[in-house]
Amino acid sequence: MSTITRPRPYQNYVYGYPHKTAYRPLGADSPLLSELWAREPKDALSLYAHIPFCEYRCGFCNLFTRVGAPDDLTSRYLDALERQVLAVRAALGDDGPVRFAAAAFGGGTPTYLSAAELERLCDIAEQHMGADLRAIPLSVETSPATATADRLAVLAERGATRVSIGVQSFVDAEARAAVRPQRRAEVEAALENIRAARIPILNIDLIYGIDGQTERTWRTSLDAALTWQPEELYLYPLYVRPLTGLSRRDADADWDEQRLRLYAFGRDHLLAHGYEQTSMRMFRRSGSASAGPGDYVCQTDGMIGLGCGARSYTAGLHYSFDYAVETREVRGIIDTYTRTVDFSRAEVGRRIDEDEARRRHLLQSLLQAEGMDVAAYRTRFGAHPAEHFAAELHEFTESGWLDSGSDLLRLTPEGLAYSDALGPRLFSPAVHAAMAAYEPK
């Protein structure tokens, strides 16, 4: 019988490491991008463009985004993004191959841009950055209100292979409880538009843990989503964060139990309907096209982030721009970005030493349902992961979270359910301290 105390299951949504709240201004240590990328492999990069605009802000949202874009702001934003692209492409140099293996437009809501502005965004990526969008996986996020036929036609023509739409709930009362002003009829019309555009992969995002949500209403949303036979479904636990519309809600044991119960219901429902679980959140329809990032490997390959909410990754530094959630702060950062002329340096970020690289590799591999290849870890870091993370892996095994074979470390079903507790266990003390010291703004 394990003596490990069971932690709270929902501690930190881990989608990247280190978290952006651990970044700090680099000050006098700000490197030139040309120096930063000089020795980096550039033959399998990922390209991410961030569009920080939405038609409204959901009650749970702590993304870097603002509501609305007055006074030609989107146009000025794309002007700045083009200046940034020119600086970044020059910094990548011509001394070796520069190739992109995957691309994504996120936000915010990229389809907040008009059809003509989406054309321009694609032109910037292709003509100035050199990304062949029609030859690589291209994922684009959208919303019910902005998934219009003209915008989707542009994306389809320019090579989009995946569209991800944030529905969250097909139950109007639950959408209102999440401070999300949408109606099911609008959601269904958007899904009709996406399918009509014949973009190969449709992903639908749903959220569990909303006030008043039960297994019955959760099933209503799951079944409504399944009607569209999406190639992917993401099931997200509801989080509330400082400075968001739902930030006054306390995360208590009853809410934890509700979310765990609804997670298990949703997982089992999708598995019974022909979906495979690839992580705590992601489910892929068996036999459907994969939205995989080509030959890009997030644990080892670099990423170019464009826009003021995007992050870029090199082996030794993760960098971005300033981060905020509060409306006034976000607007200030976007305004500063649109006025910026010189994008030649990394201004805000976090250094990645050997220990942080090991943690990132283990974390991002282990949280995938397929698990982590021990041999690949040993090849990269010269040892079995247990030699670097003995205490953590022992705890995971004792908790019933981890099956550890000689060739593979793989989470058990319970381990996947507790991914948001397991992930933070692998954060370094320095990253934990930096995140704790971060003051939301």
CORHUHU-V344932 format. One record per pair of residues at least 4 apart in sequence whose C-alpha atoms are under 8 Angstrom apart, sorted by sequence separation. I is the first residue (numbers start at 1). J is the second residue. D is the distance in whole Angstrom. If there is no record, write none. Layout:
BEGIN
i j d
I J D
I J D
END
This chain:
BEGIN
i j d
18 22 7
19 23 7
26 30 5
31 35 7
32 36 6
33 37 6
34 38 6
35 39 8
36 40 8
57 61 7
69 73 5
72 76 6
73 77 6
74 78 6
75 79 6
76 80 6
77 81 6
78 82 6
79 83 6
80 84 6
81 85 6
82 86 6
83 87 6
84 88 6
85 89 6
86 90 6
87 91 6
88 92 6
89 93 7
94 98 8
106 110 6
113 117 6
114 118 6
115 119 6
116 120 6
117 121 6
118 122 6
119 123 6
120 124 6
121 125 6
122 126 6
123 127 6
124 128 5
125 129 5
126 130 5
127 131 8
132 136 7
133 137 7
134 138 8
142 146 6
143 147 6
147 151 7
148 152 6
149 153 6
150 154 7
151 155 7
152 156 6
153 157 6
154 158 6
155 159 6
156 160 5
170 174 8
171 175 6
172 176 6
173 177 6
174 178 6
175 179 6
176 180 5
182 186 7
183 187 7
184 188 6
185 189 6
186 190 6
187 191 6
188 192 6
189 193 6
190 194 6
191 195 6
192 196 6
193 197 6
194 198 7
195 199 7
209 213 7
213 217 6
214 218 6
215 219 6
216 220 6
217 221 7
218 222 6
219 223 6
220 224 6
221 225 6
222 226 6
223 227 6
224 228 7
225 229 7
226 230 7
240 244 7
243 247 6
251 255 6
252 256 6
253 257 6
254 258 6
255 259 6
256 260 6
257 261 6
258 262 6
259 263 6
260 264 6
261 265 6
262 266 6
263 267 6
264 268 6
265 269 6
266 270 6
267 271 6
268 272 6
269 273 6
270 274 7
271 275 5
277 281 8
278 282 6
279 283 7
284 288 7
293 297 8
297 301 5
298 302 7
306 310 6
313 317 6
314 318 6
325 329 7
326 330 6
327 331 6
328 332 6
329 333 6
330 334 6
331 335 6
332 336 6
333 337 6
334 338 6
335 339 6
336 340 6
352 356 6
353 357 6
354 358 6
355 359 6
356 360 6
357 361 6
358 362 6
359 363 6
360 364 6
361 365 6
362 366 6
363 367 6
364 368 7
367 371 7
368 372 8
373 377 7
374 378 6
375 379 6
376 380 6
377 381 6
378 382 5
379 383 8
383 387 6
384 388 7
385 389 6
386 390 5
389 393 6
390 394 6
391 395 6
392 396 6
393 397 6
394 398 6
395 399 6
396 400 6
397 401 6
404 408 6
405 409 6
411 415 5
412 416 6
413 417 6
414 418 6
415 419 6
418 422 6
419 423 6
420 424 7
421 425 7
422 426 7
423 427 7
427 431 6
428 432 6
429 433 6
430 434 6
431 435 6
432 436 6
433 437 6
434 438 6
14 19 8
18 23 8
31 36 6
69 74 6
105 110 6
113 118 6
123 128 8
124 129 7
125 130 6
126 131 5
133 138 6
142 147 6
146 151 8
147 152 7
155 160 5
156 161 8
169 174 6
170 175 8
175 180 5
176 181 6
182 187 7
194 199 7
208 213 7
213 218 6
225 230 7
241 246 7
242 247 5
251 256 7
270 275 5
271 276 6
277 282 6
278 283 6
296 301 6
305 310 5
306 311 8
313 318 5
324 329 6
325 330 6
352 357 6
366 371 5
372 377 8
377 382 8
378 383 5
383 388 8
385 390 8
396 401 5
397 402 5
404 409 5
411 416 6
427 432 6
92 98 7
125 131 6
126 132 6
169 175 6
175 181 7
176 182 8
240 246 6
241 247 5
270 276 8
271 277 7
277 283 4
278 284 7
305 311 5
312 318 6
313 319 7
324 330 6
365 371 6
366 372 5
377 383 7
378 384 5
396 402 5
397 403 7
403 409 6
404 410 6
111 118 7
126 133 7
168 175 7
175 182 7
195 202 8
240 247 5
276 283 5
277 284 7
304 311 7
305 312 5
311 318 7
312 319 5
323 330 8
365 372 5
377 384 7
378 385 7
386 393 7
397 404 8
402 409 7
403 410 5
415 422 8
110 118 8
125 133 8
175 183 8
194 202 8
240 248 8
275 283 6
276 284 5
303 311 8
304 312 5
311 319 6
312 320 6
377 385 7
402 410 6
403 411 6
57 66 8
240 249 7
275 284 5
276 285 6
303 312 5
304 313 7
311 320 5
375 384 8
393 402 8
402 411 4
403 412 6
57 67 6
172 182 7
208 218 7
267 277 8
275 285 4
276 286 6
302 312 7
303 313 5
310 320 6
311 321 8
323 333 8
362 372 7
374 384 7
401 411 6
402 412 5
54 65 7
56 67 5
122 133 8
172 183 6
274 285 6
275 286 5
302 313 5
303 314 7
309 320 7
310 321 8
322 333 7
374 385 7
401 412 5
52 64 6
53 65 5
54 66 6
55 67 6
56 68 7
172 184 6
274 286 6
302 314 5
308 320 7
309 321 7
400 412 7
401 413 7
52 65 4
53 66 5
54 67 5
55 68 6
170 183 8
171 184 7
270 283 8
301 314 8
302 315 7
308 321 6
309 322 8
401 414 6
402 415 6
51 65 8
52 66 6
53 67 6
54 68 6
170 184 6
308 322 8
309 323 7
400 414 7
401 415 4
53 68 6
206 221 8
300 315 8
305 320 8
362 377 8
400 415 7
401 416 7
53 69 7
206 222 8
361 377 8
170 187 8
401 418 8
396 415 8
140 160 7
167 187 7
138 159 7
139 160 6
142 163 7
144 165 7
204 225 7
238 259 8
138 160 5
139 161 6
140 162 6
141 163 6
142 164 6
143 165 5
144 166 7
237 259 6
137 160 7
138 161 5
139 162 5
140 163 5
141 164 5
142 165 5
143 166 6
144 167 7
358 381 7
362 385 8
134 158 6
135 159 7
137 161 6
138 162 6
139 163 6
140 164 6
141 165 6
142 166 7
143 167 7
133 158 7
134 159 4
137 162 8
139 164 7
141 166 8
308 333 8
133 159 6
134 160 7
204 230 7
237 263 8
308 334 7
320 346 7
321 347 7
322 348 6
396 422 8
133 160 7
203 230 6
206 233 8
208 235 7
319 346 6
320 347 7
321 348 5
202 230 5
203 231 6
204 232 7
205 233 6
206 234 6
207 235 6
208 236 6
209 237 6
210 238 7
235 263 8
319 347 7
320 348 5
321 349 8
201 230 7
202 231 6
203 232 5
204 233 5
205 234 5
206 235 5
207 236 5
208 237 5
209 238 5
308 337 6
319 348 5
320 349 6
103 133 7
110 140 7
111 141 7
112 142 8
201 231 6
202 232 6
203 233 5
204 234 6
205 235 6
206 236 6
207 237 6
208 238 6
319 349 4
99 130 8
100 131 6
110 141 6
111 142 6
163 194 8
201 232 7
203 234 7
205 236 7
207 238 6
235 266 8
318 349 5
319 350 6
99 131 7
100 132 8
109 141 6
110 142 6
111 143 7
178 210 7
317 349 7
318 350 5
374 406 8
375 407 7
103 136 7
105 138 8
109 142 6
118 151 7
177 210 7
178 211 8
317 350 6
318 351 6
374 407 5
392 425 7
102 136 5
103 137 6
104 138 5
105 139 6
106 140 6
107 141 7
109 143 7
112 146 6
177 211 6
317 351 4
318 352 7
373 407 6
374 408 5
392 426 7
101 136 6
102 137 5
103 138 5
104 139 5
105 140 5
106 141 5
111 146 6
115 150 6
119 154 7
316 351 6
317 352 5
373 408 5
374 409 7
100 136 8
101 137 7
102 138 6
103 139 7
104 140 6
105 141 7
111 147 7
115 151 5
118 154 7
122 158 7
163 199 7
174 210 7
316 352 5
372 408 6
373 409 7
114 151 7
118 155 8
162 199 6
165 202 8
167 204 6
168 205 6
169 206 6
174 211 7
191 228 8
315 352 7
316 353 6
371 408 6
372 409 5
144 182 8
161 199 6
162 200 6
163 201 6
164 202 6
165 203 6
166 204 6
167 205 6
168 206 4
169 207 7
174 212 7
371 409 5
372 410 6
74 113 7
85 124 8
89 128 7
115 154 6
160 199 7
161 200 5
162 201 4
163 202 5
164 203 4
165 204 5
166 205 5
167 206 6
168 207 5
174 213 7
371 410 4
85 125 8
89 129 6
111 151 7
161 201 6
162 202 6
163 203 6
164 204 6
165 205 6
166 206 7
168 208 8
370 410 7
371 411 7
145 186 7
152 193 8
156 197 6
162 203 7
164 205 7
369 410 7
65 107 7
66 108 8
75 117 8
82 124 6
86 128 6
144 186 6
145 187 8
148 190 7
152 194 7
156 198 7
315 357 8
369 411 7
64 107 7
65 108 5
78 121 7
85 128 7
86 129 7
144 187 5
147 190 5
156 199 6
366 409 7
63 107 8
64 108 7
85 129 6
146 190 8
147 191 8
149 193 6
153 197 6
218 262 7
222 266 7
366 410 6
367 411 7
63 108 7
144 189 8
145 190 7
148 193 7
149 194 8
152 197 6
235 280 8
236 281 6
366 411 7
82 128 8
144 190 5
147 193 7
171 217 7
209 255 7
235 281 5
143 190 8
144 191 8
147 194 7
215 262 6
219 266 8
234 281 5
235 282 7
369 416 7
149 197 7
214 262 8
218 266 8
234 282 5
171 220 7
209 258 6
233 282 6
234 283 6
367 416 7
42 92 8
170 220 7
171 221 7
209 259 5
215 265 7
232 282 7
233 283 5
170 221 5
208 259 6
232 283 6
233 284 7
169 221 6
232 284 5
367 419 7
45 98 8
47 100 7
209 262 7
231 284 6
232 285 6
37 91 7
38 92 7
42 96 8
43 97 6
44 98 8
45 99 6
46 100 6
51 105 7
53 107 7
54 108 6
170 224 7
208 262 6
231 285 5
33 88 7
37 92 6
38 93 8
42 97 6
43 98 5
44 99 6
45 100 5
46 101 6
47 102 6
48 103 6
49 104 6
50 105 6
51 106 6
52 107 5
53 108 5
54 109 5
208 263 7
230 285 7
34 90 8
35 91 8
42 98 5
43 99 5
44 100 5
45 101 6
46 102 5
47 103 5
48 104 5
49 105 5
50 106 5
51 107 5
52 108 4
53 109 6
367 423 8
34 91 4
42 99 6
43 100 7
44 101 5
45 102 7
46 103 6
47 104 6
48 105 6
49 106 6
50 107 5
51 108 6
52 109 7
53 110 7
55 112 7
231 288 6
33 91 6
34 92 6
48 106 7
50 108 7
51 109 6
52 110 8
54 112 6
231 289 7
33 92 8
34 93 7
51 110 5
53 112 6
50 110 7
363 423 6
299 360 7
300 361 8
299 361 5
363 426 7
299 364 7
179 245 7
299 365 8
359 426 6
178 246 8
359 427 7
359 428 8
356 428 7
244 325 8
243 325 7
244 326 8
243 326 6
47 131 8
280 367 7
201 289 7
279 367 6
280 368 8
200 289 7
201 290 8
279 368 5
280 369 8
55 145 8
201 291 7
278 368 6
279 369 5
278 369 5
277 369 7
278 370 7
329 441 7
326 440 8
325 440 7
326 441 5
324 440 7
325 441 6
324 441 5
60 178 7
59 178 5
60 179 8
58 178 7
59 179 5
58 179 5
59 180 7
58 180 5
57 180 7
58 181 8
56 180 8
56 181 8
162 291 7
161 291 7
280 416 5
279 416 7
280 417 6
280 419 7
264 417 8
137 291 7
263 417 8
137 292 7
137 293 6
136 293 8
137 294 7
260 417 8
136 294 7
60 238 7
60 239 7
61 240 8
62 241 7
60 240 5
61 241 8
62 242 8
60 241 7
62 243 8
62 244 6
61 244 6
60 244 6
61 245 8
59 244 6
60 245 6
59 245 4
60 246 6
58 245 7
59 246 5
60 247 8
102 293 5
101 293 7
102 294 6
101 294 6
101 295 6
102 296 7
101 296 6
243 440 8
242 440 7
243 441 8
107 309 8
85 306 7
84 306 7
84 307 8
81 306 7
81 307 6
65 309 8
64 309 6
10 256 7
9 256 7
8 256 7
46 296 7
9 260 8
44 295 7
45 296 7
44 296 6
91 344 8
46 301 8
48 303 7
50 305 7
87 342 8
88 343 8
45 301 6
46 302 7
47 303 6
48 304 6
49 305 6
50 306 6
51 307 7
52 308 8
87 343 6
88 344 7
44 301 7
45 302 5
46 303 5
47 304 5
48 305 5
49 306 5
50 307 5
52 309 7
77 334 8
80 337 7
87 344 6
44 302 8
45 303 5
46 304 6
47 305 6
48 306 6
49 307 6
50 308 7
51 309 8
80 338 5
83 341 7
84 342 8
45 304 7
47 306 8
50 309 6
64 323 7
79 338 7
80 339 7
84 343 5
41 301 8
42 302 7
50 310 5
64 324 6
65 325 8
77 337 8
80 340 7
83 343 7
41 302 8
49 310 7
64 325 6
66 327 7
77 338 5
80 341 8
40 302 8
48 310 7
63 325 7
76 338 6
62 325 6
66 330 7
65 330 7
66 331 7
64 330 7
40 314 7
40 315 7
37 314 7
36 314 8
23 319 8
25 322 8
21 323 8
20 323 8
34 344 8
33 344 6
32 344 6
33 345 5
32 345 4
33 346 6
31 345 6
32 346 7
30 345 6
31 346 6
30 346 6
31 347 8
30 347 6
30 348 8
26 346 8
27 347 7
26 347 5
25 347 6
26 348 5
25 348 4
26 349 6
24 348 5
25 349 6
23 348 6
24 349 5
23 349 5
24 350 7
23 350 5
22 350 7
20 349 8
18 350 8
18 360 8
17 360 6
16 364 8
4 395 7
6 399 8
4 398 7
3 398 8
4 399 6
2 398 6
2 399 6
14 420 7
13 420 6
9 417 8
10 418 8
12 420 5
9 418 5
11 420 6
12 421 7
14 423 6
18 427 8
22 431 6
9 419 8
10 420 5
11 421 6
14 424 8
17 427 8
22 432 8
9 420 6
10 421 6
12 423 8
23 434 8
9 421 5
12 424 7
19 431 8
22 434 5
8 421 7
11 424 7
18 431 7
21 434 7
22 435 5
7 421 7
21 435 5
19 435 8
22 438 7
21 438 6
END
